[in-house]
């Protein structure tokens, strides 16, 4: 059987796992791209902490389209930033060249409820070129499919409550900055929290214009409603800073976060539905103290009530394993921007 040919776009912290897992699964890496000039021309083995050369060198991201026109590629793994609008130009290049994409971009998980205009545009291009674009990762399993499966064993769902925490140190500088790590409380309120101190009408206008910056749970709640057949009446979001109780050094930010400043943020998204089910989900991303660890805690309140708690999940590794394990399903999925709620569990 011919090997699946893969391109890695984004050669930061997550690519260590996506490339490593893909190679172990027998996927053929044919290209790797980044914007960091210091990595150009180096074998991807530098990302894997391996002395054994892989035989694929990291290339300038500006050379991507030229590469795609000259090489056969089945799927691209995109591990860059969190917002759909920031990654859209990358997705478009792949879509125009008929290459399937799986992205760890959190908004890409269900961008229909935050960037509908860009979704419509990308969906059209992908369908025209017979490829599938989607987002996957940790949320695909632990905030999405795990919850929908539990819902399938529930007679009546009144409220779904979720809470998940992760260390922003594991994901790179872009994610850390989006979470407000390193900001003073005053800076956080001005640059991050103020975005959600608006009316529903103002928020919808930002969404329609493509200018809204959703938290990760915003898109997760949309995915869950689609998966569970729920119809959204209203959705709101509130962000609050996580405050350092002591000085904490961040290797990602290369700075010491002073006591009283922000290590990250909590974002709570509340979704009300026509069916009467309410989803309240919270994600906490911050620079951890030495005694803190990841946790995933969800409760389905209803008949009956069920709670599932996963302590110390290896969130970064699980994110990347989920992405690589989605490759086969994406290759046979409907062309277009097709979210994973439309794919097998």
Buried (B, 14 or more C-beta within 10 A) or exposed (E): EEEBBBBBBBBBBBBBBBBBBBBEBEBBBBBBBBEEEEBBEBBBBBBBEBEEEBEBBBBBBEEBBEBBEEEEBBBBBBBBBBBBBEBBEBBBBBBBBBBBBBBBBBBBBBBBBBBEEBBEBBBEBBBEBEBBBBBBBBBBBBBBBBBBEBBEEBEEBEBBBBBBBBBBBBBBBBBBBBBBBBBBBEBBBEEBBEBBEBEEEEBEEBBEEBEBBBBBBBBBBBBBBBBBEBEBEEBBBBBBBBBBEEEBEBEBBEBEBEEEBBBBBBBBBBBBBEEEBBBBBBBBBBBBEEEEBBBBBBBBBBEEEBEBEBEEBEBBBBBBBBBBBBBEBBBEBEBBBBBBBBBEE
